[in-house]
Every structure is written in structure tokens, then in C-alpha cells.
Amino acid sequence: MVAEFIQALPDSWETRRLDDVATIIDSLHKTPCYSDAGRAMVRVTDVQGGFLDVSDALRVTEDIFQEFTRRYAPKRGDIVFSRVGSYGNASYVNIDTPFCIGQNTALISPRINGRFLHLFLQSAEARQQIEKVVVGSTQKTISLKSISGLQIPVPPTEELESIAHILGKLDDKIELNRRMNATLEAMARALFQSWFVDFDPVRAKLDGREPAGLDAYTAALFPAHFQDSPLGHIPQGWEVRSLDQIAHFLNGLALQKHPPGDGPTLPVIKIAQLRKGDSTGADRCNTELAPQYIVEDGNVLFSWSGSLEVELWCGGQGALNQHLFKVTSHEFPKWFYYLWTLYHLDEFRLIAAGKATTMGHIQRVHLTAAKALVPPPVLLKAMTHIMAPLIDQIIANRTQSRTLATLRDALLPKLLSGELRVAEHTETSEAAA
């Protein structure tokens, strides 16, 4: 397949080795001591494709950082490549935050347009080459020598720049949506913390102050006193309910019992799909399922076994597999039961970690033991006017990003093979991007 791809390239294109168009730097082959603060160290788990995100990366001290960057300090425009385990992923560096790379990764410093090179390294053609040279059974690895020898299609400079420009616009919008969602999610969590955990508006009124950040109508709906409850002091007039009293937790099906046939099929949404946020490459099942087991964009999904996660699913229609709850409510708005479930996630993870089994999990009794505070309906409605738009926008951004990624992935092979030719940056292409 690789040979056929190269032979089919336009005559004006070249095929060059990766080490002809980029400098490839290996990481130090040692495991450092991590610290609670300091510089970011990017490991294989941080290399997910798209743009590099170091916000959740582990940290190392300045001395270790200097040791790992002595030969080369990563910079904007570089590409981080994973070599072991989740091998063959490439993340583009579009940040100026200093970081270093940990073992089992490599750094690619392009001498051609880095966006173009990154796009190719994410393509099916690059993946075919990588699969031919990866070694190992239990721990798959691609060597630095094999990375260096990857064959890269290189069009004339103007065409190369145009491809990078057109597809880069789509990636830029996807990244902008991701950043916007990070801000929206932080806002939603901060409001939830203020209202339901710290009780800031109630404390302000108790002290004779106006609650900050609220309009007069909403502020007036918060009580000015506390009452005793099984959870301690809570705002006056609020109720304590169990998590499974504010939402219905529907467990998925053993979908291997619904194999795909000759008719229409659905992707099976398992924990792996929930974690990566899409159903690409998922198993399939038939569509002869009760409607409640169909997953749609915007559904709240909660994996209660193995890797416990709570997510707003935006990966397209699918089928709910076992070990996942679809969380719904006929009484309460989505933001309310989503954020309360998310609030208890760390507690649920501790419970699962304490299970003496190969796969930690929680049980329904833990949903009953987890409590939620319920304000009076008129206050809940006012809160919803503030919270619902944040959650709705998060879902809209994620759904749009999936559409843009689908468009990019459809254009990518056609542009990289020369099947679809571009010559210059045009207003039309920029508007489409």
C-alpha cells in the first residue's frame, strides 16, 4: 500500500525520508523523580495527536528540566512523537510554555512547514508505514531509526504551504473550541463550588453583603440563613437527596449479544470510546435495541468500572455498552445531575481503587450513599438560566469540532496524495476553513 501511494503521487512531488526534512531528537532514556510543581515533562500519555497540551503533564524540578533539555529545548513548531505503548501519535507544539520530553518519546524539529509534516504523520499513509516497522508483542515500540526512515511526500513549496494553510485552519478552530471549552468547564465548576459547596451567596447575605456576580433577582432567591442536616449546615429551605434520586443511572448492555448483521449498525460506546471522546474504530452492533440504550450527542455518560469517568458525550450516535451508565432525569436539568455526578467522581474512584479485584468498580449502593443538595424550584430555575448556556455551548463546541475533524480527515488523504490539488491561499478556502 505504501509503494502504491508513493507511485500515485504527482510528478512534481518528491518523496523524502523524515530525517531529510526534519531533525529527530531522542529523549533521555531514564525515569526522573517527579515533583508537585515545576516544569512540565511530556510523556507518551500526553501525546494524543492534535495540539500538545501540557496542562495535565507531570512536573519535574528545574535541575531535572535542565538535564532533559541540555541537548535540545522543545519550541513552538516542533512535533512530539510517541514511540512506545501508544506508539505513532504526533502532537504539534503550538505553545511557548517550556517543557521537556520524557523517555519513550521523540522530538521532531521540521525543516519544512511543520503543520504539513504533522498532518502527514497523522494520516493513514503514515500509519501504514509505522505499522510495518513497529516491533514487540506485549510492549510495541518504534525505533528512532525507523522513525527517521519514514517516507514523506513533499509537494512543491507553494502547494505544500497551501495544504498546511487550509487544513491548519480546521485544526486551529478545533483547538480554539478546546480552549473555549476548558474556560466554560472551569466557569461551570467554579459556580457549582460557590453555590453548592462553599455557599458563598448565603454567607454573603448572612454577613449583610450582596452576593457577588449575581443579578438582583437571583441573589434574592438565595436564603440568608443555614439549617441543620445530615450533611451539616446547609442553606435554609434546601433538601438533601441521594444521587440516584436526582437522576436515573441506566446501565448498558452486553452488546456482544447484539452482533452486526447485514442491516444498519451502530458503534459500541465502551470505556475506551468514552475516554477518547469518539467512536472511531469502535466495535459495531445491530440497531435492534430499546431506544434508551441509544447514545446521542449531549448525553451524560459515566463509566462505573475500570477507568471511572464522567463525560458529556459528543462523539456521535452509538450504543451504550455495559460498565457505562447513561445518566438522565425527568425532574432536574442536565447541568445539575452532570455536575453533581462529577462532584462525587473522586470519591467513586477511591471506592473503586479499594476493591480487591482486577477491575475496580462502584455499586448502586454508592450512588445512594452519595448526596446532593437540591435548592427550591424557583432558585434552581434561576441557576439553570446561568448554567445551562455554559453546558449547551460546551456540547455545541465539541460537536462542531467533531464535524471539522471529519472534514479534515476526509480532505487529508486527497490533498496528501495529490488527488485534490491546491495552488494558493484563496478567500474561498479560508472561508471554508
ZAMARGU-4260 file (C-alpha; in steps of 0.2 Angstrom, whole numbers, plus 5000, padded with zeros to 4 digits):
<rodrens>
0) 5000/5000/5000 | 5014/5012/5004 | 5023/5009/4987 | 5006/5012/4978 | 5004/5028/4987
5) 5021/5034/4983 | 5019/5029/4965 | 5002/5038/4963 | 5010/5055/4969 | 5010/5069/4955
10) 5026/5070/4946 | 5030/5087/4953 | 5031/5079/4971 | 5046/5072/4979 | 5047/5058/4992
15) 5060/5061/5006 | 5065/5052/5022 | 5059/5061/5038 | 5077/5064/5043 | 5079/5073/5027
20) 5065/5086/5031 | 5067/5086/5050 | 5079/5084/5064 | 5074/5070/5076 | 5080/5071/5094
25) 5078/5056/5106 | 5073/5058/5124 | 5085/5053/5138 | 5082/5035/5142 | 5079/5037/5161
30) 5065/5040/5173 | 5066/5055/5183 | 5059/5059/5200 | 5043/5070/5198 | 5038/5084/5209
35) 5022/5093/5214 | 5027/5109/5205 | 5040/5114/5192 | 5042/5112/5173 | 5031/5100/5163
40) 5038/5084/5157 | 5028/5077/5142 | 5026/5058/5142 | 5018/5046/5130 | 5001/5048/5138
45) 5002/5067/5134 | 5004/5064/5116 | 4987/5062/5109 | 4988/5070/5092 | 4982/5087/5088
50) 4990/5101/5098 | 5001/5097/5113 | 4993/5100/5129 | 5004/5101/5145 | 4991/5106/5157
55) 4990/5089/5165 | 5008/5084/5162 | 5019/5078/5177 | 5031/5091/5184 | 5050/5090/5187
60) 5062/5101/5196 | 5072/5114/5187 | 5088/5104/5188 | 5080/5089/5180 | 5072/5100/5167
65) 5089/5107/5163 | 5096/5090/5161 | 5082/5084/5149 | 5084/5100/5138 | 5103/5101/5138
70) 5104/5094/5120 | 5088/5102/5114 | 5074/5113/5121 | 5057/5110/5113 | 5050/5125/5104
75) 5034/5131/5095 | 5033/5122/5078 | 5041/5106/5084 | 5032/5089/5084 | 5032/5077/5099
80) 5031/5058/5093 | 5026/5044/5105 | 5037/5028/5102 | 5032/5015/5115 | 5015/5008/5120
85) 5003/5021/5112 | 5016/5022/5098 | 5015/5033/5082 | 5005/5048/5089 | 5011/5065/5084
90) 5006/5081/5093 | 5010/5098/5086 | 5018/5111/5098 | 5009/5127/5097 | 5013/5134/5114
95) 5028/5144/5121 | 5027/5136/5138 | 5044/5127/5142 | 5043/5109/5143 | 5054/5093/5141
100) 5051/5076/5134 | 5051/5060/5144 | 5058/5043/5139 | 5049/5034/5125 | 5045/5050/5116
105) 5055/5059/5102 | 5055/5076/5096 | 5054/5081/5078 | 5060/5098/5073 | 5054/5101/5055
110) 5064/5110/5041 | 5049/5111/5030 | 5032/5118/5036 | 5028/5109/5052 | 5010/5109/5051
115) 5011/5100/5034 | 5023/5087/5042 | 5012/5085/5057 | 4996/5082/5046 | 5005/5069/5036
120) 5011/5060/5052 | 4993/5059/5057 | 4987/5052/5040 | 4983/5034/5036 | 4998/5033/5024
125) 5010/5037/5038 | 5001/5025/5050 | 5003/5011/5037 | 5022/5014/5037 | 5023/5014/5056
130) 5014/4998/5057 | 5026/4990/5046 | 5041/4994/5057 | 5034/4993/5074 | 5041/4979/5085
135) 5037/4970/5101 | 5022/4960/5106 | 5017/4965/5124 | 5025/4982/5123 | 5025/4988/5105
140) 5039/5000/5100 | 5045/5010/5085 | 5064/5014/5085 | 5072/5031/5081 | 5080/5023/5066
145) 5063/5018/5059 | 5055/5035/5063 | 5070/5043/5053 | 5066/5032/5038 | 5048/5036/5036
150) 5044/5042/5018 | 5036/5059/5017 | 5028/5066/5002 | 5034/5083/4998 | 5024/5094/4986
155) 5031/5110/4978 | 5033/5123/4991 | 5018/5134/4986 | 5007/5119/4986 | 5014/5112/5002
160) 5011/5129/5011 | 4993/5129/5004 | 4989/5112/5011 | 4996/5117/5028 | 4986/5133/5027
165) 4969/5125/5023 | 4970/5110/5034 | 4978/5121/5048 | 4963/5132/5048 | 4952/5117/5053
170) 4965/5112/5066 | 4965/5130/5073 | 4946/5130/5075 | 4946/5114/5084 | 4960/5120/5096
175) 4950/5136/5099 | 4935/5126/5103 | 4945/5115/5115 | 4952/5131/5124 | 4935/5139/5125
180) 4928/5123/5132 | 4941/5122/5145 | 4936/5140/5151 | 4917/5136/5150 | 4920/5120/5161
185) 4931/5130/5173 | 4917/5143/5175 | 4903/5129/5177 | 4914/5120/5191 | 4918/5137/5200
190) 4899/5142/5200 | 4894/5124/5207 | 4908/5125/5220 | 4902/5143/5225 | 4884/5138/5226
195) 4883/5120/5232 | 4900/5118/5242 | 4906/5135/5249 | 4888/5143/5250 | 4896/5160/5245
200) 4879/5169/5241 | 4872/5163/5258 | 4887/5168/5268 | 4887/5185/5260 | 4869/5188/5264
205) 4872/5181/5282 | 4886/5194/5283 | 4875/5208/5276 | 4884/5209/5259 | 4877/5207/5242
210) 4881/5191/5234 | 4895/5194/5221 | 4892/5190/5202 | 4873/5188/5203 | 4859/5198/5197
215) 4847/5206/5210 | 4833/5193/5206 | 4844/5178/5208 | 4853/5184/5223 | 4837/5187/5232
220) 4832/5169/5229 | 4847/5163/5240 | 4842/5161/5258 | 4851/5172/5272 | 4852/5158/5284
225) 4858/5140/5286 | 4849/5124/5293 | 4855/5108/5301 | 4855/5092/5290 | 4863/5075/5290
230) 4877/5084/5280 | 4879/5098/5292 | 4874/5116/5289 | 4866/5118/5273 | 4856/5133/5266
235) 4839/5136/5273 | 4825/5128/5263 | 4836/5116/5253 | 4834/5097/5253 | 4847/5083/5254
240) 4844/5069/5241 | 4854/5054/5236 | 4862/5055/5219 | 4851/5041/5212 | 4836/5052/5217
245) 4841/5066/5206 | 4845/5056/5191 | 4842/5039/5183 | 4858/5028/5180 | 4855/5016/5166
250) 4867/5003/5164 | 4872/4997/5147 | 4870/4981/5138 | 4882/4966/5134 | 4882/4971/5116
255) 4892/4956/5110 | 4875/4948/5111 | 4869/4960/5098 | 4882/4957/5084 | 4881/4967/5067
260) 4871/4958/5053 | 4868/4963/5036 | 4857/4978/5041 | 4862/4995/5049 | 4874/4995/5063
265) 4879/5007/5077 | 4897/5009/5085 | 4898/5002/5103 | 4902/5015/5116 | 4914/5007/5128
270) 4925/5015/5141 | 4939/5017/5128 | 4927/5027/5117 | 4922/5037/5132 | 4940/5042/5136
275) 4945/5047/5119 | 4928/5056/5115 | 4924/5047/5099 | 4919/5031/5091 | 4932/5029/5078
280) 4937/5011/5076 | 4924/5005/5088 | 4916/4988/5088 | 4899/4988/5079 | 4882/4981/5084
285) 4865/4979/5076 | 4852/4993/5079 | 4838/4981/5087 | 4840/4990/5104 | 4827/4998/5115
290) 4828/5017/5112 | 4835/5021/5129 | 4851/5012/5125 | 4855/5023/5110 | 4868/5036/5115
295) 4866/5054/5107 | 4877/5069/5107 | 4875/5078/5124 | 4871/5063/5134 | 4880/5062/5151
300) 4889/5045/5152 | 4898/5038/5167 | 4910/5023/5167 | 4907/5015/5184 | 4920/5001/5181
305) 4939/5001/5177 | 4943/5019/5172 | 4930/5029/5181 | 4925/5045/5170 | 4910/5057/5169
310) 4908/5065/5152 | 4897/5075/5141 | 4897/5063/5126 | 4899/5072/5109 | 4906/5058/5098
315) 4890/5054/5088 | 4876/5042/5089 | 4881/5025/5097 | 4875/5010/5108 | 4878/5010/5127
320) 4889/4996/5132 | 4889/4988/5149 | 4900/4996/5163 | 4893/5013/5157 | 4879/5022/5164
325) 4868/5034/5154 | 4863/5047/5166 | 4846/5056/5164 | 4832/5065/5174 | 4814/5069/5170
330) 4815/5081/5185 | 4831/5090/5185 | 4841/5099/5172 | 4857/5091/5164 | 4869/5103/5171
335) 4863/5099/5189 | 4865/5080/5188 | 4880/5081/5177 | 4890/5092/5190 | 4884/5083/5205
340) 4889/5066/5197 | 4906/5074/5193 | 4907/5081/5210 | 4907/5063/5218 | 4919/5056/5204
345) 4935/5057/5215 | 4925/5049/5229 | 4919/5035/5217 | 4937/5032/5211 | 4944/5030/5229
350) 4930/5017/5232 | 4934/5008/5215 | 4953/5008/5219 | 4949/5000/5236 | 4941/4985/5228
355) 4951/4969/5229 | 4948/4964/5211 | 4957/4966/5194 | 4944/4979/5189 | 4939/4992/5202
360) 4921/4997/5201 | 4907/5005/5211 | 4890/4998/5215 | 4872/5006/5215 | 4873/5007/5234
365) 4887/5020/5232 | 4875/5031/5221 | 4863/5030/5235 | 4876/5035/5248 | 4882/5050/5238
370) 4872/5065/5242 | 4866/5080/5233 | 4859/5097/5239 | 4843/5102/5230 | 4838/5121/5231
375) 4819/5126/5229 | 4812/5125/5211 | 4812/5144/5209 | 4830/5146/5213 | 4835/5130/5203
380) 4826/5138/5188 | 4836/5154/5190 | 4853/5144/5192 | 4848/5135/5176 | 4847/5151/5166
385) 4865/5154/5171 | 4872/5136/5170 | 4863/5128/5155 | 4870/5140/5142 | 4888/5135/5148
390) 4884/5117/5146 | 4875/5119/5130 | 4890/5129/5122 | 4902/5115/5128 | 4892/5102/5119
395) 4890/5113/5103 | 4909/5116/5103 | 4913/5098/5104 | 4900/5093/5091 | 4907/5106/5079
400) 4925/5100/5082 | 4920/5083/5078 | 4912/5089/5061 | 4928/5099/5057 | 4939/5084/5061
405) 4928/5073/5050 | 4930/5086/5036 | 4949/5087/5039 | 4951/5069/5039 | 4941/5067/5023
410) 4952/5081/5014 | 4969/5075/5021 | 4971/5059/5010 | 4965/5068/4995 | 4977/5083/4997
415) 4992/5072/5003 | 4990/5061/4988 | 4988/5075/4976 | 4971/5069/4971 | 4964/5086/4976
420) 4976/5100/4971 | 4978/5117/4978 | 4989/5131/4971 | 4987/5146/4983 | 4978/5153/4998
425) 4961/5159/4992 | 4947/5168/5001 | 4936/5154/4997 | 4947/5141/5005 | 4950/5152/5020
430) 4931/5155/5022 | 4928/5136/5021 | 4941/5133/5034
</rodrens>
